[in-house]
Amino acid sequence: MIPSCPECGTPGVPLLFGLPVAEAIDAAGDGDLALGGCVIREPAPNWQCPAGHQWRDADERAWDQRLQAVLSAHGYRP
Ligand SMILES: [Zn+2]
């Protein structure tokens, strides 16, 4: 289940920190995920909406599942 932005109600995309793999950069180009760079704030947000709002959702499993789905849709094979 994809959480919606608490500010504007738009469904979010997974927000990924750290050095992204090529498929993640590709996915970010299509708007399927967001790249947060290398600076990690605590508590780190893990979702972002198309308007750029970032928030933290406690359901790490949903985040992980969505991220894996997006990466495999862009050709990533672990
Ligand atoms: Zn928003």
N, CA, C, O and the ligand as a Tripos MOL2 file, in Angstrom:
@<TRIPOS>MOLECULE
protein
  313   311    79     0     0
PROTEIN
NO_CHARGES

@<TRIPOS>ATOM
      1 N           0.8480   -1.1860    0.0000 N.3       1 MET1
      2 CA          0.0000    0.0000    0.0000 C.3       1 MET1
      3 C           0.8890    1.2440    0.0000 C.2       1 MET1
      4 O           1.8240    1.3590    0.7920 O.2       1 MET1
      5 N           0.5800    2.1520   -0.8900 N.am      2 ILE2
      6 CA          1.3960    3.3610   -1.0610 C.3       2 ILE2
      7 C           0.7960    4.4910   -0.2260 C.2       2 ILE2
      8 O          -0.3650    4.8530   -0.4170 O.2       2 ILE2
      9 N           1.5780    5.0490    0.6980 N.am      3 PRO3
     10 CA          1.0410    6.1310    1.5300 C.3       3 PRO3
     11 C           0.8740    7.4300    0.7350 C.2       3 PRO3
     12 O           1.6180    7.7100   -0.2040 O.2       3 PRO3
     13 N          -0.1210    8.2030    1.1420 N.am      4 SER4
     14 CA         -0.3650    9.4920    0.4890 C.3       4 SER4
     15 C           0.2820   10.6100    1.2860 C.2       4 SER4
     16 O           0.4550   10.5090    2.5010 O.2       4 SER4
     17 N           0.6360   11.6740    0.5860 N.am      5 CYS5
     18 CA          1.2790   12.8160    1.2090 C.3       5 CYS5
     19 C           0.3730   13.4320    2.2820 C.2       5 CYS5
     20 O          -0.7910   13.7250    2.0090 O.2       5 CYS5
     21 N           0.8910   13.6290    3.4880 N.am      6 PRO6
     22 CA          0.0880   14.2350    4.5520 C.3       6 PRO6
     23 C          -0.2340   15.7030    4.2680 C.2       6 PRO6
     24 O          -1.1470   16.2600    4.8770 O.2       6 PRO6
     25 N           0.5030   16.3360    3.3530 N.am      7 GLU7
     26 CA          0.2660   17.7540    3.0540 C.3       7 GLU7
     27 C          -0.6940   17.9650    1.8980 C.2       7 GLU7
     28 O          -1.5590   18.8390    1.9650 O.2       7 GLU7
     29 N          -0.5540   17.1580    0.8110 N.am      8 CYS8
     30 CA         -1.4020   17.4080   -0.3630 C.3       8 CYS8
     31 C          -2.2160   16.1940   -0.7890 C.2       8 CYS8
     32 O          -3.0500   16.3040   -1.6870 O.2       8 CYS8
     33 N          -1.9930   15.0250   -0.1600 N.am      9 GLY9
     34 CA         -2.8250   13.8610   -0.4440 C.3       9 GLY9
     35 C          -2.4420   13.0820   -1.6880 C.2       9 GLY9
     36 O          -3.1200   12.1160   -2.0390 O.2       9 GLY9
     37 N          -1.3670   13.4780   -2.3640 N.am     10 THR10
     38 CA         -0.9220   12.7680   -3.5660 C.3      10 THR10
     39 C          -0.1570   11.5060   -3.1560 C.2      10 THR10
     40 O           0.6220   11.5440   -2.2040 O.2      10 THR10
     41 N          -0.3690   10.3860   -3.8640 N.am     11 PRO11
     42 CA          0.4020    9.1820   -3.5380 C.3      11 PRO11
     43 C           1.9010    9.4330   -3.6620 C.2      11 PRO11
     44 O           2.3590   10.1020   -4.5870 O.2      11 PRO11
     45 N           2.6480    8.8880   -2.7220 N.am     12 GLY12
     46 CA          4.0850    9.1290   -2.7060 C.3      12 GLY12
     47 C           4.8720    8.1200   -3.5110 C.2      12 GLY12
     48 O           4.3430    7.1060   -3.9650 O.2      12 GLY12
     49 N           6.1500    8.4220   -3.6800 N.am     13 VAL13
     50 CA          7.1040    7.4640   -4.2420 C.3      13 VAL13
     51 C           8.1890    7.2550   -3.1900 C.2      13 VAL13
     52 O           8.4550    8.1490   -2.3860 O.2      13 VAL13
     53 N           8.8250    6.0650   -3.1910 N.am     14 PRO14
     54 CA          9.8640    5.8200   -2.1880 C.3      14 PRO14
     55 C          11.0050    6.8240   -2.3110 C.2      14 PRO14
     56 O          11.4600    7.1320   -3.4130 O.2      14 PRO14
     57 N          11.4510    7.3210   -1.1870 N.am     15 LEU15
     58 CA         12.5750    8.2540   -1.1390 C.3      15 LEU15
     59 C          13.8030    7.4700   -0.7070 C.2      15 LEU15
     60 O          13.8260    6.8450    0.3530 O.2      15 LEU15
     61 N          14.8290    7.5190   -1.5620 N.am     16 LEU16
     62 CA         16.0060    6.6770   -1.3730 C.3      16 LEU16
     63 C          17.2100    7.5450   -1.0660 C.2      16 LEU16
     64 O          17.4760    8.5160   -1.7750 O.2      16 LEU16
     65 N          17.9410    7.2020   -0.0130 N.am     17 PHE17
     66 CA         19.1680    7.9310    0.3290 C.3      17 PHE17
     67 C          20.3890    7.0940   -0.0110 C.2      17 PHE17
     68 O          20.3090    5.8730   -0.1410 O.2      17 PHE17
     69 N          21.4990    7.7600   -0.1510 N.am     18 GLY18
     70 CA         22.7430    7.0730   -0.4390 C.3      18 GLY18
     71 C          23.0220    7.0440   -1.9310 C.2      18 GLY18
     72 O          22.3050    7.6560   -2.7230 O.2      18 GLY18
     73 N          24.0610    6.3330   -2.3000 N.am     19 LEU19
     74 CA         24.4760    6.2470   -3.6970 C.3      19 LEU19
     75 C          23.5280    5.3140   -4.4360 C.2      19 LEU19
     76 O          23.4640    4.1280   -4.1140 O.2      19 LEU19
     77 N          22.7780    5.8300   -5.4350 N.am     20 PRO20
     78 CA         21.7960    4.9840   -6.1080 C.3      20 PRO20
     79 C          22.4150    4.0970   -7.1790 C.2      20 PRO20
     80 O          23.4090    4.4690   -7.8040 O.2      20 PRO20
     81 N          21.8240    2.9190   -7.3890 N.am     21 VAL21
     82 CA         22.2190    2.0730   -8.5180 C.3      21 VAL21
     83 C          21.6510    2.7050   -9.7910 C.2      21 VAL21
     84 O          20.7730    3.5660   -9.7280 O.2      21 VAL21
     85 N          22.1590    2.2690  -10.9400 N.am     22 ALA22
     86 CA         21.7550    2.8670  -12.2280 C.3      22 ALA22
     87 C          20.2420    2.7730  -12.4350 C.2      22 ALA22
     88 O          19.6230    3.7050  -12.9490 O.2      22 ALA22
     89 N          19.6540    1.6490  -12.0340 N.am     23 GLU23
     90 CA         18.2110    1.4710  -12.2290 C.3      23 GLU23
     91 C          17.4160    2.4600  -11.3860 C.2      23 GLU23
     92 O          16.3260    2.8810  -11.7740 O.2      23 GLU23
     93 N          17.9690    2.8310  -10.2220 N.am     24 ALA24
     94 CA         17.2860    3.7950   -9.3550 C.3      24 ALA24
     95 C          17.3230    5.1870   -9.9800 C.2      24 ALA24
     96 O          16.3530    5.9380   -9.8790 O.2      24 ALA24
     97 N          18.4380    5.5350  -10.6250 N.am     25 ILE25
     98 CA         18.5400    6.8260  -11.3030 C.3      25 ILE25
     99 C          17.5450    6.8650  -12.4640 C.2      25 ILE25
    100 O          16.8840    7.8760  -12.6990 O.2      25 ILE25
    101 N          17.4530    5.7530  -13.1800 N.am     26 ASP26
    102 CA         16.5060    5.6230  -14.2750 C.3      26 ASP26
    103 C          15.0680    5.7910  -13.7620 C.2      26 ASP26
    104 O          14.2690    6.5200  -14.3480 O.2      26 ASP26
    105 N          14.7600    5.1080  -12.6680 N.am     27 ALA27
    106 CA         13.4200    5.1800  -12.0850 C.3      27 ALA27
    107 C          13.1060    6.5910  -11.5920 C.2      27 ALA27
    108 O          11.9790    7.0680  -11.7250 O.2      27 ALA27
    109 N          14.1030    7.2460  -11.0270 N.am     28 ALA28
    110 CA         13.8980    8.6150  -10.5520 C.3      28 ALA28
    111 C          13.6170    9.5490  -11.7260 C.2      28 ALA28
    112 O          12.8350   10.4920  -11.6000 O.2      28 ALA28
    113 N          14.2520    9.2890  -12.8590 N.am     29 GLY29
    114 CA         14.0150   10.0860  -14.0590 C.3      29 GLY29
    115 C          12.5790    9.9720  -14.5340 C.2      29 GLY29
    116 O          12.0310   10.9140  -15.1070 O.2      29 GLY29
    117 N          11.9690    8.8140  -14.2960 N.am     30 ASP30
    118 CA         10.5690    8.5930  -14.6700 C.3      30 ASP30
    119 C           9.6030    8.9990  -13.5590 C.2      30 ASP30
    120 O           8.3880    8.8980  -13.7250 O.2      30 ASP30
    121 N          10.1360    9.4550  -12.4360 N.am     31 GLY31
    122 CA          9.2720    9.8750  -11.3280 C.3      31 GLY31
    123 C           8.7300    8.7340  -10.4940 C.2      31 GLY31
    124 O           7.7810    8.9190   -9.7320 O.2      31 GLY31
    125 N           9.3270    7.5370  -10.6280 N.am     32 ASP32
    126 CA          8.8410    6.3860   -9.8630 C.3      32 ASP32
    127 C           9.4720    6.2910   -8.4880 C.2      32 ASP32
    128 O           8.9730    5.5670   -7.6260 O.2      32 ASP32
    129 N          10.5490    7.0030   -8.2730 N.am     33 LEU33
    130 CA         11.1050    7.1310   -6.9380 C.3      33 LEU33
    131 C          11.8470    8.4540   -6.8460 C.2      33 LEU33
    132 O          12.0470    9.1410   -7.8480 O.2      33 LEU33
    133 N          12.2520    8.8010   -5.6320 N.am     34 ALA34
    134 CA         12.9370   10.0730   -5.4070 C.3      34 ALA34
    135 C          14.2850    9.7880   -4.7780 C.2      34 ALA34
    136 O          14.4180    8.8930   -3.9430 O.2      34 ALA34
    137 N          15.2980   10.5660   -5.1890 N.am     35 LEU35
    138 CA         16.6330   10.3930   -4.6360 C.3      35 LEU35
    139 C          16.9230   11.5210   -3.6470 C.2      35 LEU35
    140 O          16.7930   12.7020   -3.9710 O.2      35 LEU35
    141 N          17.3160   11.1330   -2.4440 N.am     36 GLY36
    142 CA         17.5150   12.1180   -1.3840 C.3      36 GLY36
    143 C          18.9620   12.5330   -1.1860 C.2      36 GLY36
    144 O          19.2540   13.3890   -0.3500 O.2      36 GLY36
    145 N          19.8790   11.9290   -1.9540 N.am     37 GLY37
    146 CA         21.2830   12.2630   -1.7890 C.3      37 GLY37
    147 C          21.9120   11.5200   -0.6210 C.2      37 GLY37
    148 O          21.3440   10.5670   -0.0880 O.2      37 GLY37
    149 N          23.0970   11.9790   -0.2380 N.am     38 CYS38
    150 CA         23.8690   11.2300    0.7500 C.3      38 CYS38
    151 C          23.6890   11.7410    2.1760 C.2      38 CYS38
    152 O          24.0910   11.0760    3.1310 O.2      38 CYS38
    153 N          23.0850   12.9210    2.3240 N.am     39 VAL39
    154 CA         22.9240   13.4750    3.6670 C.3      39 VAL39
    155 C          21.6550   12.9090    4.2920 C.2      39 VAL39
    156 O          20.5510   13.1430    3.8010 O.2      39 VAL39
    157 N          21.8220   12.1730    5.3630 N.am     40 ILE40
    158 CA         20.6730   11.5400    6.0000 C.3      40 ILE40
    159 C          20.3150   12.2920    7.2750 C.2      40 ILE40
    160 O          21.1220   12.4230    8.1950 O.2      40 ILE40
    161 N          19.0700   12.7840    7.2970 N.am     41 ARG41
    162 CA         18.5670   13.4440    8.4970 C.3      41 ARG41
    163 C          17.8900   12.4080    9.3840 C.2      41 ARG41
    164 O          17.4070   11.3880    8.8940 O.2      41 ARG41
    165 N          17.8530   12.6640   10.6630 N.am     42 GLU42
    166 CA         17.1620   11.7640   11.5830 C.3      42 GLU42
    167 C          16.0440   12.5030   12.2910 C.2      42 GLU42
    168 O          16.2850   13.5700   12.8550 O.2      42 GLU42
    169 N          14.8240   11.9710   12.2800 N.am     43 PRO43
    170 CA         14.4260   10.7600   11.5720 C.3      43 PRO43
    171 C          14.3080   11.0380   10.0930 C.2      43 PRO43
    172 O          13.7060   12.0300    9.6820 O.2      43 PRO43
    173 N          14.8820   10.1620    9.2960 N.am     44 ALA44
    174 CA         14.9130   10.3800    7.8590 C.3      44 ALA44
    175 C          13.5340   10.1510    7.2480 C.2      44 ALA44
    176 O          12.8790    9.1560    7.5590 O.2      44 ALA44
    177 N          13.0800   11.0670    6.3760 N.am     45 PRO45
    178 CA         11.8500   10.8070    5.6380 C.3      45 PRO45
    179 C          12.0750    9.6500    4.6810 C.2      45 PRO45
    180 O          13.2070    9.4330    4.2490 O.2      45 PRO45
    181 N          11.0370    8.9000    4.3350 N.am     46 ASN46
    182 CA         11.2260    7.7860    3.4030 C.3      46 ASN46
    183 C          10.2480    7.8030    2.2290 C.2      46 ASN46
    184 O          10.2650    6.9020    1.3900 O.2      46 ASN46
    185 N           9.3940    8.8320    2.1700 N.am     47 TRP47
    186 CA          8.5070    8.9750    1.0060 C.3      47 TRP47
    187 C           8.5380   10.4220    0.5450 C.2      47 TRP47
    188 O           8.7990   11.3360    1.3270 O.2      47 TRP47
    189 N           8.2680   10.6110   -0.7310 N.am     48 GLN48
    190 CA          8.1750   11.9560   -1.2830 C.3      48 GLN48
    191 C           7.0450   11.9900   -2.2990 C.2      48 GLN48
    192 O           6.8290   11.0170   -3.0210 O.2      48 GLN48
    193 N           6.3160   13.1110   -2.3600 N.am     49 CYS49
    194 CA          5.2450   13.2540   -3.3540 C.3      49 CYS49
    195 C           5.7700   14.0620   -4.5360 C.2      49 CYS49
    196 O           6.8510   14.6450   -4.4540 O.2      49 CYS49
    197 N           5.0060   14.1030   -5.6490 N.am     50 PRO50
    198 CA          5.4840   14.8530   -6.8310 C.3      50 PRO50
    199 C           5.7030   16.3380   -6.5570 C.2      50 PRO50
    200 O           6.4540   16.9930   -7.2800 O.2      50 PRO50
    201 N           5.0590   16.8790   -5.5230 N.am     51 ALA51
    202 CA          5.2470   18.2940   -5.1890 C.3      51 ALA51
    203 C           6.4960   18.5240   -4.3390 C.2      51 ALA51
    204 O           6.8370   19.6630   -4.0220 O.2      51 ALA51
    205 N           7.1710   17.4400   -3.9750 N.am     52 GLY52
    206 CA          8.4220   17.5740   -3.2410 C.3      52 GLY52
    207 C           8.2920   17.5170   -1.7270 C.2      52 GLY52
    208 O           9.2840   17.6800   -1.0160 O.2      52 GLY52
    209 N           7.0840   17.2890   -1.2260 N.am     53 HIS53
    210 CA          6.9310   17.1080    0.2200 C.3      53 HIS53
    211 C           7.5490   15.7690    0.6220 C.2      53 HIS53
    212 O           7.4210   14.7730   -0.0910 O.2      53 HIS53
    213 N           8.2040   15.7610    1.7470 N.am     54 GLN54
    214 CA          8.8070   14.5180    2.2370 C.3      54 GLN54
    215 C           8.2400   14.1990    3.6060 C.2      54 GLN54
    216 O           7.9940   15.0940    4.4150 O.2      54 GLN54
    217 N           8.0380   12.9290    3.8550 N.am     55 TRP55
    218 CA          7.5440   12.5370    5.1610 C.3      55 TRP55
    219 C           8.0190   11.1380    5.4880 C.2      55 TRP55
    220 O           8.5080   10.4040    4.6290 O.2      55 TRP55
    221 N           7.8580   10.7810    6.7760 N.am     56 ARG56
    222 CA          8.2710    9.4560    7.2110 C.3      56 ARG56
    223 C           7.0400    8.6120    7.4900 C.2      56 ARG56
    224 O           6.1310    9.0390    8.2010 O.2      56 ARG56
    225 N           7.0160    7.3990    6.9190 N.am     57 ASP57
    226 CA          5.9540    6.4510    7.2020 C.3      57 ASP57
    227 C           6.5900    5.2760    7.9270 C.2      57 ASP57
    228 O           7.6320    4.7650    7.5170 O.2      57 ASP57
    229 N           5.9470    4.8540    9.0120 N.am     58 ALA58
    230 CA          6.5420    3.8250    9.8640 C.3      58 ALA58
    231 C           6.5510    2.4430    9.2160 C.2      58 ALA58
    232 O           7.2710    1.5540    9.6690 O.2      58 ALA58
    233 N           5.7610    2.2570    8.1630 N.am     59 ASP59
    234 CA          5.6540    0.9440    7.5350 C.3      59 ASP59
    235 C           6.8260    0.6920    6.5810 C.2      59 ASP59
    236 O           6.7190    0.9230    5.3770 O.2      59 ASP59
    237 N           7.9440    0.2150    7.1380 N.am     60 GLU60
    238 CA          9.1510   -0.0110    6.3470 C.3      60 GLU60
    239 C           8.9250   -1.0960    5.2880 C.2      60 GLU60
    240 O           9.5410   -1.0710    4.2220 O.2      60 GLU60
    241 N           8.0360   -2.0480    5.5930 N.am     61 ARG61
    242 CA          7.7740   -3.1410    4.6760 C.3      61 ARG61
    243 C           7.1460   -2.6360    3.3830 C.2      61 ARG61
    244 O           7.5190   -3.0590    2.2890 O.2      61 ARG61
    245 N           6.1840   -1.7210    3.5250 N.am     62 ALA62
    246 CA          5.5270   -1.1530    2.3410 C.3      62 ALA62
    247 C           6.5470   -0.3940    1.5040 C.2      62 ALA62
    248 O           6.5230   -0.4500    0.2750 O.2      62 ALA62
    249 N           7.4420    0.3160    2.1820 N.am     63 TRP63
    250 CA          8.4830    1.0690    1.4890 C.3      63 TRP63
    251 C           9.3800    0.1200    0.7000 C.2      63 TRP63
    252 O           9.6690    0.3390   -0.4760 O.2      63 TRP63
    253 N           9.8100   -0.9430    1.3830 N.am     64 ASP64
    254 CA         10.7190   -1.8910    0.7650 C.3      64 ASP64
    255 C          10.0670   -2.5910   -0.4260 C.2      64 ASP64
    256 O          10.6910   -2.7660   -1.4730 O.2      64 ASP64
    257 N           8.8090   -2.9870   -0.2560 N.am     65 GLN65
    258 CA          8.1020   -3.6680   -1.3420 C.3      65 GLN65
    259 C           7.9520   -2.7540   -2.5510 C.2      65 GLN65
    260 O           8.1540   -3.1720   -3.6910 O.2      65 GLN65
    261 N           7.5940   -1.4960   -2.2860 N.am     66 ARG66
    262 CA          7.4060   -0.5540   -3.3870 C.3      66 ARG66
    263 C           8.7280   -0.2870   -4.1050 C.2      66 ARG66
    264 O           8.7880   -0.2350   -5.3340 O.2      66 ARG66
    265 N           9.7930   -0.1190   -3.3020 N.am     67 LEU67
    266 CA         11.1120    0.1290   -3.8870 C.3      67 LEU67
    267 C          11.5400   -1.0400   -4.7740 C.2      67 LEU67
    268 O          12.0090   -0.8400   -5.8950 O.2      67 LEU67
    269 N          11.3740   -2.2620   -4.2630 N.am     68 GLN68
    270 CA         11.7630   -3.4440   -5.0490 C.3      68 GLN68
    271 C          10.9560   -3.5240   -6.3340 C.2      68 GLN68
    272 O          11.4980   -3.8480   -7.3910 O.2      68 GLN68
    273 N           9.6540   -3.2280   -6.2480 N.am     69 ALA69
    274 CA          8.7870   -3.2830   -7.4290 C.3      69 ALA69
    275 C           9.2440   -2.2620   -8.4700 C.2      69 ALA69
    276 O           9.2970   -2.5610   -9.6630 O.2      69 ALA69
    277 N           9.5720   -1.0520   -8.0070 N.am     70 VAL70
    278 CA          9.9980    0.0010   -8.9260 C.3      70 VAL70
    279 C          11.3390   -0.3740   -9.5730 C.2      70 VAL70
    280 O          11.5140   -0.2210  -10.7820 O.2      70 VAL70
    281 N          12.2760   -0.8630   -8.7630 N.am     71 LEU71
    282 CA         13.5930   -1.1940   -9.3060 C.3      71 LEU71
    283 C          13.5000   -2.3550  -10.3000 C.2      71 LEU71
    284 O          14.1430   -2.3240  -11.3490 O.2      71 LEU71
    285 N          12.7030   -3.3760   -9.9760 N.am     72 SER72
    286 CA         12.6310   -4.5070  -10.9090 C.3      72 SER72
    287 C          11.9050   -4.0900  -12.1810 C.2      72 SER72
    288 O          12.2000   -4.6180  -13.2540 O.2      72 SER72
    289 N          10.9540   -3.1490  -12.0860 N.am     73 ALA73
    290 CA         10.2870   -2.6390  -13.2900 C.3      73 ALA73
    291 C          11.2690   -1.8930  -14.1890 C.2      73 ALA73
    292 O          11.0400   -1.7460  -15.3900 O.2      73 ALA73
    293 N          12.3640   -1.4250  -13.5940 N.am     74 HIS74
    294 CA         13.3740   -0.7180  -14.3730 C.3      74 HIS74
    295 C          14.5780   -1.5950  -14.6750 C.2      74 HIS74
    296 O          15.6380   -1.1000  -15.0570 O.2      74 HIS74
    297 N          14.4060   -2.8930  -14.5040 N.am     75 GLY75
    298 CA         15.4120   -3.8300  -14.9570 C.3      75 GLY75
    299 C          16.4310   -4.2760  -13.9460 C.2      75 GLY75
    300 O          17.3770   -4.9880  -14.2830 O.2      75 GLY75
    301 N          16.2450   -3.8520  -12.6690 N.am     76 TYR76
    302 CA         17.2200   -4.2370  -11.6500 C.3      76 TYR76
    303 C          17.0170   -5.6920  -11.2490 C.2      76 TYR76
    304 O          15.9030   -6.1260  -10.9560 O.2      76 TYR76
    305 N          18.1250   -6.4380  -11.2410 N.am     77 ARG77
    306 CA         18.0930   -7.8280  -10.7800 C.3      77 ARG77
    307 C          19.0970   -7.9550   -9.6410 C.2      77 ARG77
    308 O          20.2990   -7.8010   -9.8540 O.2      77 ARG77
    309 N          18.6110   -8.2360   -8.4330 N.am     78 PRO78
    310 CA         19.5260   -8.3070   -7.2830 C.3      78 PRO78
    311 C          20.5530   -9.4280   -7.4660 C.2      78 PRO78
    312 O          21.4020   -9.6350   -6.5990 O.2      78 PRO78
    313 ZN          2.6160   16.6190   -1.1060 Zn       79 ZN79
@<TRIPOS>BOND
     1     1     2 1
     2     2     3 1
     3     3     4 2
     4     3     5 am
     5     5     6 1
     6     6     7 1
     7     7     8 2
     8     7     9 am
     9     9    10 1
    10    10    11 1
    11    11    12 2
    12    11    13 am
    13    13    14 1
    14    14    15 1
    15    15    16 2
    16    15    17 am
    17    17    18 1
    18    18    19 1
    19    19    20 2
    20    19    21 am
    21    21    22 1
    22    22    23 1
    23    23    24 2
    24    23    25 am
    25    25    26 1
    26    26    27 1
    27    27    28 2
    28    27    29 am
    29    29    30 1
    30    30    31 1
    31    31    32 2
    32    31    33 am
    33    33    34 1
    34    34    35 1
    35    35    36 2
    36    35    37 am
    37    37    38 1
    38    38    39 1
    39    39    40 2
    40    39    41 am
    41    41    42 1
    42    42    43 1
    43    43    44 2
    44    43    45 am
    45    45    46 1
    46    46    47 1
    47    47    48 2
    48    47    49 am
    49    49    50 1
    50    50    51 1
    51    51    52 2
    52    51    53 am
    53    53    54 1
    54    54    55 1
    55    55    56 2
    56    55    57 am
    57    57    58 1
    58    58    59 1
    59    59    60 2
    60    59    61 am
    61    61    62 1
    62    62    63 1
    63    63    64 2
    64    63    65 am
    65    65    66 1
    66    66    67 1
    67    67    68 2
    68    67    69 am
    69    69    70 1
    70    70    71 1
    71    71    72 2
    72    71    73 am
    73    73    74 1
    74    74    75 1
    75    75    76 2
    76    75    77 am
    77    77    78 1
    78    78    79 1
    79    79    80 2
    80    79    81 am
    81    81    82 1
    82    82    83 1
    83    83    84 2
    84    83    85 am
    85    85    86 1
    86    86    87 1
    87    87    88 2
    88    87    89 am
    89    89    90 1
    90    90    91 1
    91    91    92 2
    92    91    93 am
    93    93    94 1
    94    94    95 1
    95    95    96 2
    96    95    97 am
    97    97    98 1
    98    98    99 1
    99    99   100 2
   100    99   101 am
   101   101   102 1
   102   102   103 1
   103   103   104 2
   104   103   105 am
   105   105   106 1
   106   106   107 1
   107   107   108 2
   108   107   109 am
   109   109   110 1
   110   110   111 1
   111   111   112 2
   112   111   113 am
   113   113   114 1
   114   114   115 1
   115   115   116 2
   116   115   117 am
   117   117   118 1
   118   118   119 1
   119   119   120 2
   120   119   121 am
   121   121   122 1
   122   122   123 1
   123   123   124 2
   124   123   125 am
   125   125   126 1
   126   126   127 1
   127   127   128 2
   128   127   129 am
   129   129   130 1
   130   130   131 1
   131   131   132 2
   132   131   133 am
   133   133   134 1
   134   134   135 1
   135   135   136 2
   136   135   137 am
   137   137   138 1
   138   138   139 1
   139   139   140 2
   140   139   141 am
   141   141   142 1
   142   142   143 1
   143   143   144 2
   144   143   145 am
   145   145   146 1
   146   146   147 1
   147   147   148 2
   148   147   149 am
   149   149   150 1
   150   150   151 1
   151   151   152 2
   152   151   153 am
   153   153   154 1
   154   154   155 1
   155   155   156 2
   156   155   157 am
   157   157   158 1
   158   158   159 1
   159   159   160 2
   160   159   161 am
   161   161   162 1
   162   162   163 1
   163   163   164 2
   164   163   165 am
   165   165   166 1
   166   166   167 1
   167   167   168 2
   168   167   169 am
   169   169   170 1
   170   170   171 1
   171   171   172 2
   172   171   173 am
   173   173   174 1
   174   174   175 1
   175   175   176 2
   176   175   177 am
   177   177   178 1
   178   178   179 1
   179   179   180 2
   180   179   181 am
   181   181   182 1
   182   182   183 1
   183   183   184 2
   184   183   185 am
   185   185   186 1
   186   186   187 1
   187   187   188 2
   188   187   189 am
   189   189   190 1
   190   190   191 1
   191   191   192 2
   192   191   193 am
   193   193   194 1
   194   194   195 1
   195   195   196 2
   196   195   197 am
   197   197   198 1
   198   198   199 1
   199   199   200 2
   200   199   201 am
   201   201   202 1
   202   202   203 1
   203   203   204 2
   204   203   205 am
   205   205   206 1
   206   206   207 1
   207   207   208 2
   208   207   209 am
   209   209   210 1
   210   210   211 1
   211   211   212 2
   212   211   213 am
   213   213   214 1
   214   214   215 1
   215   215   216 2
   216   215   217 am
   217   217   218 1
   218   218   219 1
   219   219   220 2
   220   219   221 am
   221   221   222 1
   222   222   223 1
   223   223   224 2
   224   223   225 am
   225   225   226 1
   226   226   227 1
   227   227   228 2
   228   227   229 am
   229   229   230 1
   230   230   231 1
   231   231   232 2
   232   231   233 am
   233   233   234 1
   234   234   235 1
   235   235   236 2
   236   235   237 am
   237   237   238 1
   238   238   239 1
   239   239   240 2
   240   239   241 am
   241   241   242 1
   242   242   243 1
   243   243   244 2
   244   243   245 am
   245   245   246 1
   246   246   247 1
   247   247   248 2
   248   247   249 am
   249   249   250 1
   250   250   251 1
   251   251   252 2
   252   251   253 am
   253   253   254 1
   254   254   255 1
   255   255   256 2
   256   255   257 am
   257   257   258 1
   258   258   259 1
   259   259   260 2
   260   259   261 am
   261   261   262 1
   262   262   263 1
   263   263   264 2
   264   263   265 am
   265   265   266 1
   266   266   267 1
   267   267   268 2
   268   267   269 am
   269   269   270 1
   270   270   271 1
   271   271   272 2
   272   271   273 am
   273   273   274 1
   274   274   275 1
   275   275   276 2
   276   275   277 am
   277   277   278 1
   278   278   279 1
   279   279   280 2
   280   279   281 am
   281   281   282 1
   282   282   283 1
   283   283   284 2
   284   283   285 am
   285   285   286 1
   286   286   287 1
   287   287   288 2
   288   287   289 am
   289   289   290 1
   290   290   291 1
   291   291   292 2
   292   291   293 am
   293   293   294 1
   294   294   295 1
   295   295   296 2
   296   295   297 am
   297   297   298 1
   298   298   299 1
   299   299   300 2
   300   299   301 am
   301   301   302 1
   302   302   303 1
   303   303   304 2
   304   303   305 am
   305   305   306 1
   306   306   307 1
   307   307   308 2
   308   307   309 am
   309   309   310 1
   310   310   311 1
   311   311   312 2
@<TRIPOS>SUBSTRUCTURE
     1 MET1         2 RESIDUE 1 A MET
     2 ILE2         6 RESIDUE 1 A ILE
     3 PRO3        10 RESIDUE 1 A PRO
     4 SER4        14 RESIDUE 1 A SER
     5 CYS5        18 RESIDUE 1 A CYS
     6 PRO6        22 RESIDUE 1 A PRO
     7 GLU7        26 RESIDUE 1 A GLU
     8 CYS8        30 RESIDUE 1 A CYS
     9 GLY9        34 RESIDUE 1 A GLY
    10 THR10       38 RESIDUE 1 A THR
    11 PRO11       42 RESIDUE 1 A PRO
    12 GLY12       46 RESIDUE 1 A GLY
    13 VAL13       50 RESIDUE 1 A VAL
    14 PRO14       54 RESIDUE 1 A PRO
    15 LEU15       58 RESIDUE 1 A LEU
    16 LEU16       62 RESIDUE 1 A LEU
    17 PHE17       66 RESIDUE 1 A PHE
    18 GLY18       70 RESIDUE 1 A GLY
    19 LEU19       74 RESIDUE 1 A LEU
    20 PRO20       78 RESIDUE 1 A PRO
    21 VAL21       82 RESIDUE 1 A VAL
    22 ALA22       86 RESIDUE 1 A ALA
    23 GLU23       90 RESIDUE 1 A GLU
    24 ALA24       94 RESIDUE 1 A ALA
    25 ILE25       98 RESIDUE 1 A ILE
    26 ASP26      102 RESIDUE 1 A ASP
    27 ALA27      106 RESIDUE 1 A ALA
    28 ALA28      110 RESIDUE 1 A ALA
    29 GLY29      114 RESIDUE 1 A GLY
    30 ASP30      118 RESIDUE 1 A ASP
    31 GLY31      122 RESIDUE 1 A GLY
    32 ASP32      126 RESIDUE 1 A ASP
    33 LEU33      130 RESIDUE 1 A LEU
    34 ALA34      134 RESIDUE 1 A ALA
    35 LEU35      138 RESIDUE 1 A LEU
    36 GLY36      142 RESIDUE 1 A GLY
    37 GLY37      146 RESIDUE 1 A GLY
    38 CYS38      150 RESIDUE 1 A CYS
    39 VAL39      154 RESIDUE 1 A VAL
    40 ILE40      158 RESIDUE 1 A ILE
    41 ARG41      162 RESIDUE 1 A ARG
    42 GLU42      166 RESIDUE 1 A GLU
    43 PRO43      170 RESIDUE 1 A PRO
    44 ALA44      174 RESIDUE 1 A ALA
    45 PRO45      178 RESIDUE 1 A PRO
    46 ASN46      182 RESIDUE 1 A ASN
    47 TRP47      186 RESIDUE 1 A TRP
    48 GLN48      190 RESIDUE 1 A GLN
    49 CYS49      194 RESIDUE 1 A CYS
    50 PRO50      198 RESIDUE 1 A PRO
    51 ALA51      202 RESIDUE 1 A ALA
    52 GLY52      206 RESIDUE 1 A GLY
    53 HIS53      210 RESIDUE 1 A HIS
    54 GLN54      214 RESIDUE 1 A GLN
    55 TRP55      218 RESIDUE 1 A TRP
    56 ARG56      222 RESIDUE 1 A ARG
    57 ASP57      226 RESIDUE 1 A ASP
    58 ALA58      230 RESIDUE 1 A ALA
    59 ASP59      234 RESIDUE 1 A ASP
    60 GLU60      238 RESIDUE 1 A GLU
    61 ARG61      242 RESIDUE 1 A ARG
    62 ALA62      246 RESIDUE 1 A ALA
    63 TRP63      250 RESIDUE 1 A TRP
    64 ASP64      254 RESIDUE 1 A ASP
    65 GLN65      258 RESIDUE 1 A GLN
    66 ARG66      262 RESIDUE 1 A ARG
    67 LEU67      266 RESIDUE 1 A LEU
    68 GLN68      270 RESIDUE 1 A GLN
    69 ALA69      274 RESIDUE 1 A ALA
    70 VAL70      278 RESIDUE 1 A VAL
    71 LEU71      282 RESIDUE 1 A LEU
    72 SER72      286 RESIDUE 1 A SER
    73 ALA73      290 RESIDUE 1 A ALA
    74 HIS74      294 RESIDUE 1 A HIS
    75 GLY75      298 RESIDUE 1 A GLY
    76 TYR76      302 RESIDUE 1 A TYR
    77 ARG77      306 RESIDUE 1 A ARG
    78 PRO78      310 RESIDUE 1 A PRO
    79 ZN79       313 GROUP 0 **** ****
